[in-house]
Amino acid sequence: MPEQENHANPSTGGTGGAGGEVDWEAERRRRRARFLRELAEARALRDRVQPRRAKAARLRHAMRMRTFRW
């Protein structure tokens, strides 16, 4: 379920100083969090639709983790 986007001006401080920078960073973090949520949702959907491929990917990942050296 997509969330309603807030199209308000991110620099609501009016002065444009440090407050505008903080608002811009907060907006960037919100966009990144939304992107990562949607990416995880898409991966979960793909795993449900293609269970054999998902299982193979899990096994490959587990093998990589077992053979990884620090």
C-alpha positions in Angstrom: 0.0 0.0 0.0 1.8 3.2 -1.2 1.9 6.0 1.3 0.8 9.5 0.5 3.7 11.6 -0.6 4.2 15.0 1.1 5.0 17.5 -1.7 5.6 20.3 0.7 8.8 22.4 0.4 11.5 20.6 2.4 13.1 23.9 3.5 10.2 25.2 5.7 12.5 27.2 7.9 12.5 30.1 5.5 16.0 31.2 6.4 17.6 28.4 4.4 20.4 27.9 6.9 21.1 24.7 8.9 17.4 24.0 9.2 17.0 23.6 5.5 20.0 21.2 5.4 18.5 19.1 8.2 15.1 19.0 6.4 16.8 17.9 3.2 18.6 15.1 4.9 15.4 14.0 6.6 13.6 13.9 3.3 16.4 12.0 1.7 16.3 9.4 4.5 12.5 9.1 4.1 12.8 8.5 0.4 15.6 6.0 1.0 13.5 4.1 3.6 10.5 4.0 1.3 12.7 2.7 -1.6 14.2 0.0 0.6 10.7 -1.1 1.8 9.5 -1.3 -1.8 12.6 -3.3 -2.8 12.1 -5.8 0.1 8.5 -6.1 -0.9 9.4 -6.8 -4.6 12.0 -9.4 -3.5 9.4 -11.1 -1.3 6.9 -11.2 -4.2 9.5 -12.6 -6.5 10.4 -15.3 -3.9 6.7 -16.3 -3.7 6.3 -16.4 -7.4 9.5 -18.3 -8.1 10.1 -20.5 -5.1 12.7 -22.7 -6.9 14.8 -19.8 -7.9 14.5 -18.3 -4.4 15.7 -21.6 -2.8 18.7 -21.7 -5.2 19.6 -18.1 -4.4 19.3 -18.9 -0.6 21.6 -21.9 -1.0 24.1 -19.9 -3.0 24.1 -17.1 -0.5 24.6 -19.6 2.4 27.6 -21.2 0.5 29.1 -17.7 0.0 28.7 -17.0 3.7 30.3 -20.3 4.7 33.3 -19.9 2.5 33.9 -16.2 3.2 37.2 -15.4 5.1 37.6 -12.4 7.3 
